[in-house]
């Protein structure tokens, strides 16, 4: 289920309406259902458009007129009009009766017969006065193949509202069942994809958010028959790249013999995108390409998961669209901020690895730390398994005098005061990574899975 209010925000980001004066006011209004929301956006948008002037376009008109205008239709003139002193002519007229305005009028008239607030019905009737010269369309035969330019780009949100409403209306006619937000999964998936991209374009322009096509990396052969790889959202920071594939499904997992699995096609898709993008960036020193499946949350209990697949990180996350929108925004911000951070692989002795896993040790002490913003550490057990056995979130980096650091962290240090003081002997500043959630691998991983040939003495930045 999605809160009605959040559909407004999704539409606004998807079609970049938040920058337009007045639309932000809708975020504070309440709507009884999705039809009411559509009506509210149309009313506000059309009032804004009224001040700007409604879009006009050249419309082909065929009519019997007393003088020549445009192109004469000879056969029709002879049949019907020549003896009446008129000619049948086809000509272009700059008119408000454009396809876009006809779509909007058709939608308004349908909304008047729907379950919306009476005040909004009154406002729609007032706006219809300005559409007297505009015709209506059959809702089953609307041509949605429209082109936008700088003269009519303010219509983009309005037309897409009409599109979603009319498509929903047609679906209800077939289905016969009214639902709170009965957009089809296909239409909601389209909106969800555009929303994610629009959010990052607005709030993170420094990450160059785009929805590019990814080229197939072919060693030989022609690629004409290969399908297009169209990324939903791609974020880029220096030599790092994150491909986000937005998915809106009723079920995130598929079940076979009572065993839940991720949708295989989705994993194959994101893995293919990542590996081909990595091949494209092979000449970029220290390049790192990762992928993420970002599902709209359902009633399934899904935890965040990260996989290392052939040296690339593939993550699975969910976005709860039934939250207050500020919380949704926080979730998307966290994805971007985590992407901007670096990850490190760090060598730790087995006895301290055990204490980190058990929760006894919440601080990892270091005489030297990374000089970049770090989000996660991968833990390499340095003597026993000589493999990467776990990963831990880094919540904070502490830097202070050794005595102050011990006072602040000793209850979760996992070591003794004598060892701590001996470790930092002669150091003016002592450092500690404060650890958050720790994930233990069922199968420890080789260094080669991280693109490394040997273990670092202290730590190493990861590129994947």
Secondary structure, DSSP 8 states (H G I E B T S, - for coil): ---HHHHHHHHHHHTT-TTSTTGGGGGGS--SSHHHHHHHHHHHHHHHHHHH----EEEEEEEEESS--SEE-HHHIIIIIGGGT-EEEEEEEEES--HHHHHHHHHHHHHHTSS--HHHHHHHHHHHGGGTT-----TTS--------TTTGGGHHHHHHHHHHHHHHHHHHHH----TT---HHHHHHHHHHHHHHHHHHH-GGGT-B--EE----SSS--TTS--EE-SEEEEETTEEEEEEEE--S-SEEEETTEEEE-HHHHHHHHHHHHHHHHHTTTSTT-EEEEEEEEE--SS----EEEEETTEEEEEEEE-TTS-HHHHHHHHHHHHHHHHSEEEEEEE-HHHHHHHHHTS--EEEESS--SS-EEEEEEEETTTT-SEEEEEEEEEEEEE-HHHHHHHHGGG-SS-HHHHHHHTTT-S-EEEEEEEEEEEEEEEE-GGGGT-SS--SSEEE---
